[in-house]
Amino acid sequence: MTAESLALAPDALRDAFYRGLAKANQDFREVTRMFGPGALDVTLHPAGTGPFTGADIRLKKQYLRRPT
C-alpha cells in the first residue's frame, strides 16, 4: 500500500495520522503542544516488510525510533 493507492499525498497522509492520533489519544494530544505534524515521519510498508519483517507476534516491540 502506498500513499498514492490511498489517494493521499505523503504530507496529507502524515497530517491525517497526526489529526487522528490527536483526536483518539490523550497522551498524544498533550504532546502536540510541543510539535506539529511536520515532526512525524510516516513511511508505508507492505505487510510483513520494513520494520515488521520477521516479527514475532508474541513479543511487544518498539516501532518508533529517533530520526538519524
Rosetta silent file (secondary structure, phi, psi, omega in degrees, C-alpha in Angstrom):
SEQUENCE: MTAESLALAPDALRDAFYRGLAKANQDFREVTRMFGPGALDVTLHPAGTGPFTGADIRLKKQYLRRPT
SCORE:     score description
SCORE:     0.000 S_00000001
   1 L     0.000  135.437  178.118    0.000    0.000    0.000 S_00000001
   2 L  -124.969  166.934  176.520    1.313    3.426   -0.877 S_00000001
   3 L   -58.727  -35.727  179.912    0.140    6.961   -0.287 S_00000001
   4 L   -64.355  -39.093 -179.622   -0.806    7.028   -3.964 S_00000001
   5 L   -69.263  -20.931  175.945   -3.053    3.977   -3.574 S_00000001
   6 L   -91.148    0.134 -178.987   -4.804    5.796   -0.743 S_00000001
   7 L    61.249   33.193  176.785   -5.180    8.855   -2.995 S_00000001
   8 L  -127.395  138.494  172.766   -3.286   10.989   -0.480 S_00000001
   9 L   -69.982  154.379 -179.180   -0.049   12.878   -0.918 S_00000001
  10 H   -52.822  -41.450  179.480    2.606   11.952    1.690 S_00000001
  11 H   -66.675  -37.193  178.406    2.113   15.245    3.557 S_00000001
  12 H   -67.348  -37.892  177.435   -1.661   14.770    3.585 S_00000001
  13 H   -64.464  -46.061  178.250   -1.230   11.225    4.912 S_00000001
  14 H   -58.674  -45.346 -179.410    1.112   12.445    7.656 S_00000001
  15 H   -64.842  -36.055  178.125   -1.350   15.183    8.606 S_00000001
  16 H   -65.170  -41.719  176.260   -4.229   12.664    8.673 S_00000001
  17 H   -61.608  -45.299 -178.683   -2.258   10.427   11.085 S_00000001
  18 H   -59.416  -49.917 -179.941   -1.448   13.437   13.257 S_00000001
  19 H   -63.442  -41.937 -179.609   -5.074   14.585   13.452 S_00000001
  20 H   -64.222  -43.367  178.040   -6.331   11.037   14.054 S_00000001
  21 H   -65.624  -42.264 -179.936   -3.857   10.382   16.855 S_00000001
  22 H   -63.892  -33.704  179.536   -4.569   13.749   18.461 S_00000001
  23 H   -74.319  -37.622 -171.170   -8.292   13.021   18.373 S_00000001
  24 H   -95.049  -19.322 -170.666   -8.051    9.459   19.704 S_00000001
  25 L  -128.316  115.366 -176.818   -5.160    9.562   22.170 S_00000001
  26 H   -63.213  -40.502  179.293   -4.963   11.920   25.137 S_00000001
  27 H   -61.640  -44.832  178.837   -1.220   11.401   25.663 S_00000001
  28 H   -64.106  -40.078  179.126   -0.505   12.223   22.019 S_00000001
  29 H   -58.243  -40.571  177.666   -2.807   15.243   22.249 S_00000001
  30 H   -65.412  -38.743 -178.968   -0.730   16.582   25.149 S_00000001
  31 H   -68.935  -26.262 -179.297    2.486   16.085   23.191 S_00000001
  32 L   -63.207  -13.308  175.017    1.090   18.070   20.244 S_00000001
  33 L   -67.677  -21.619 -176.740    1.678   21.166   22.351 S_00000001
  34 L   -99.821  -20.343 -179.306    5.398   20.651   21.684 S_00000001
  35 L  -152.322  156.833  179.606    5.401   19.765   17.980 S_00000001
  36 L  -101.433 -176.207 -178.272    3.307   19.946   14.842 S_00000001
  37 H   -56.864  -29.419 -179.214    2.546   17.432   12.072 S_00000001
  38 H   -62.688  -16.513  179.431    5.917   18.137   10.427 S_00000001
  39 H   -78.545  -14.137  179.661    7.638   16.261   13.269 S_00000001
  40 L   -88.076  141.838  174.165    6.094   12.955   12.144 S_00000001
  41 L  -119.823  106.074 -177.707    7.765   10.767    9.555 S_00000001
  42 L  -102.870  122.872  177.756    5.208    8.361    8.056 S_00000001
  43 L  -127.353  127.347  178.560    6.503    5.552    5.847 S_00000001
  44 L   -92.094  140.846  176.935    4.239    2.843    4.438 S_00000001
  45 L  -131.619  140.011  173.340    5.490   -0.735    4.055 S_00000001
  46 L   -58.265  151.835 -178.988    3.700   -3.717    2.522 S_00000001
  47 L   -51.836  135.302  176.986    2.510   -6.204    5.161 S_00000001
  48 L    80.041    7.476  179.840    5.369   -8.295    6.567 S_00000001
  49 L  -122.558 -177.285  179.567    8.097   -5.959    5.311 S_00000001
  50 H    65.759 -141.621 -176.595   10.014   -2.973    6.617 S_00000001
  51 H   -67.404  -10.595 -178.066   10.449   -2.820   10.383 S_00000001
  52 H   -97.923    2.397 -179.585    7.947   -5.695   10.771 S_00000001
  53 L   -59.138  125.115  176.877    9.900   -8.243    8.712 S_00000001
  54 L    68.015   18.957 -177.646   10.148  -11.498   10.647 S_00000001
  55 L   -66.710  137.065  174.765    8.393  -10.007   13.680 S_00000001
  56 L   -87.088  113.170 -174.364    7.429  -12.444   16.411 S_00000001
  57 L   -66.058  -12.287  179.885    3.795  -11.592   17.155 S_00000001
  58 L   -82.014  -12.827 -176.074    4.196  -12.838   20.732 S_00000001
  59 L  -110.980  137.082  174.853    6.627  -10.050   21.629 S_00000001
  60 L   -83.665  128.425 -178.484    5.853   -6.381   22.051 S_00000001
  61 L  -118.542  161.071  174.790    8.407   -4.334   20.155 S_00000001
  62 L   -93.296  116.866 -176.749    9.268   -0.684   19.949 S_00000001
  63 L  -100.751   -4.404  177.669    8.417    0.512   16.441 S_00000001
  64 L   -99.460  140.783  178.558    9.288    4.170   16.946 S_00000001
  65 L  -143.642  157.860  179.864   12.848    5.289   16.606 S_00000001
  66 L   -71.994  140.620  176.261   14.730    8.527   16.619 S_00000001
  67 L   -61.558  145.839  179.155   15.464   10.037   13.220 S_00000001
  68 L   -91.993    0.000    0.000   19.067    9.629   12.150 S_00000001
